[in-house]
Amino acid sequence: MKPKSIFAALAVAAAVALSACGADSTNTAPEPAGSESQAADTPEPRHTDDSGRPQVGFDPCLDIPDSALIEAGYDPASEEEADFPAGAYTFLGCQYDTKEVQYGLNVLSGNITFAEELEKVKDYSTPTEINGRQALVEVRQEMPNGCSVSIETDYGVLIIARDTFRTHSTQEIPYDTWCDGLEETASIFARHLP
């Protein structure tokens, strides 16, 4: 199984555990909710659910510009959809690799609440703030070489999950450094949230 396939499987498993497209380089940050041009320019979401929850208002595949991916050190050409539609909630997702294919990144935008996310990850998360929004840094030792940051949004939560591909790394990365730089990556992407 190639690293991307493993990462996609881990990302879906993480979404279930935590929760249960070509990128457009011309995108800019969405206008404030309720503006006429946002209503006219907002495409239909790729997936919706019948839960009564808000629609997912940020699609990583469409709303993270190539310039933000490059700034964060990821290759826009590596983009693959990693959605997780379900009846009780929805996650729209995209995954990316670094150019060296050492790190994989999964960006999941979902309509579970931040409170639900906090309850599920409270035993292995640390509260923080990203661009003025509540956030959590989550490190699970049973998820090999992985770390994630969850950010509160108006519609739910944005999860930025990074995995280290051991098969492509030249050295073992110590457990206490798995999250190094991930909050900065989350901050770059959070600039584009509605």
Secondary structure, 3 states (H helix, E strand, C coil): CCHHHHHHHHHHHHHHHHHCCCCCCCCCCCCCCCCHHHHHHCCCCCCCCCCCCCCCCCCHHHHCCHHHHHHHCCEEEEEEECCEECCCCEEEEEEEECCCCCEEEEEEEECCCHHHHHHHHHHHEEEEEECCEEEEEECCCCCCCEEEEEEECCCCEEEEEEEECHHHCCCCCCHHHCCCCHHHHHHHHHCCCC
